[in-house]
Amino acid sequence: MVNNTIYFFEPSNKNSKKIVSDLMNLFDDLGIKTVDNCNDASIVASIGGDGAFLQAVRKNDFRNDCMYIGIGIEERNYMYVDFNYHNLAEIRRVFKLNNFEMRNYPVIEVKVNNNQPNYCLNEFTLRSSLVRTIMMDIYIEDFLFEHFNGDGIVVSTPTGSTGYNKSLGGAVVDPLISAMQVTELGSVNNNNHRTLGTSFLLPKERPITIVIDQSDNYYPIMSMDNEALSVQNTEKVSIKLSDKTIKTIRLHNNTFWHKTQRNFL
């Protein structure tokens, strides 16, 4: 097996000693050695739910030369987590037989003003920190598409489409479709303001730029996945599908649509 080293990421550190010890012994029996530095690992395993998986990818700087897997510790359904600590036999069977495929998940790149890019696997959210709407111009490439007035904007990946985006009425998108989805958050539509009023998909070739109206102090709040992005004096935000992708496992009986069915139907 090529994937012969593994790093365990457990953000909460709750009752982790026995869990990590059991997992280390399991993978050691499979010829996969545990390492102490995530940069030395060919497999990065998050212990916990989807939030732990997202943190593992972020803390590992969205590396695309390793494979990420999620190992849950509660009896719950997840979108990124494929295994459960309480079913070690399944983990052993899958890795012993190499009974899986590799899949690539798209990543969104976000540049605030002219700062270094940030990345997210689920979604980027921008909204006003004040109890009022925020006004901004939305460009598709260099084309001014709309003058937006509302609570904010959510830009999601296909895998992130089942999260915040779905709760706003956005579409669930298959990860095989390389696109990002732009969804309005509480838009204002009247005789003075008009927006598209629905979410839309954009390919990698069509980045968007959000220009914040500088006539008022909106102090926008921005988040990347499950973490806040702290930037002052935000004027412009550029968003596109990144050249980066992350590799994760694809089980034959646990595809994106299997997970979507279990979570929502």
NORTATA-V63560 format. One record per helix or strand. SS is the DSSP state (H for helix, E for strand). FROM is the first residue (numbers start at 1). LEN is the number of residues. If there is no record, write none. Layout:
BEGIN
SS/FROM/LEN, SS/FROM/LEN
END
This chain:
BEGIN
E/5/5, H/16/14, E/33/2, H/38/3, E/43/5, H/50/10, E/67/6, E/83/2, H/88/10, E/101/12, E/118/3, E/123/6, E/134/7, E/143/14, H/159/4, H/164/4, E/179/9, E/200/4, E/208/5, E/220/5, E/227/3, E/236/15, H/256/9
END
